[in-house]
């Protein structure tokens, strides 16, 4: 999709506006949800603690509430991740991004890596889940492709290049997004995360095959297109 000609309202539908800082306050989170509604973003990506608040504020706005588990490490056991996933679902989350156990993959424990994803898919049939594959942690190209293929063949409907966490796989790059797009099923969609901080960067990533981005700079990205929306 060429997003260059989208209006600001159309562009916002492809951005999950993110607010995840540990220092966030309730009032700041309320403002975040209100901004998500005002701009019409695809979703508000927020910590699990604020799912219920988001569902109340965003009711009937068409904006989804998305959250995440295992952010930045993914070291939790499969059972722990299942319980966290179920809690997100019970709270009303529309989507959950989860951190696969990269330590297991890097240790060659490929069966565990696959089992983890299959277990989470089984418990989350009612919502969309997206593995945050930290491609930046995998050094060899053939190993990157192997990790992608394991998740894709497990049946994920979305896949991400990174969590965007400082200790994770780093920023979204054109090469990583293209690698994902070229190695997953046509029906599996690609979300880009990590330093997606400008309209120009989002265009590059969509050209490479992304269909959604996560960004804490959502408002700045959308405002880039507002000038051309005006008739004056």
Protein Blocks (a to p, Z undefined) as FASTA:
>chain_A
ZZklpcfklmmmmcccddfbfkbcfklmmmmmmmmmmnopabdcddfklmmmmmmmmgon
lpacdddehihnlpacfklmmmmmmmmmmnopabdcddddfklmmnopamlmmmmmmmmm
mmmmmbccdddddfklpmblklmmmmmmmmmmnopabdcfbeoiaklnopadfklmmmmm
mmccfklccddeehiabfklmmmmmmnopabdcdfklmmmmmmmmmmmpmZZ
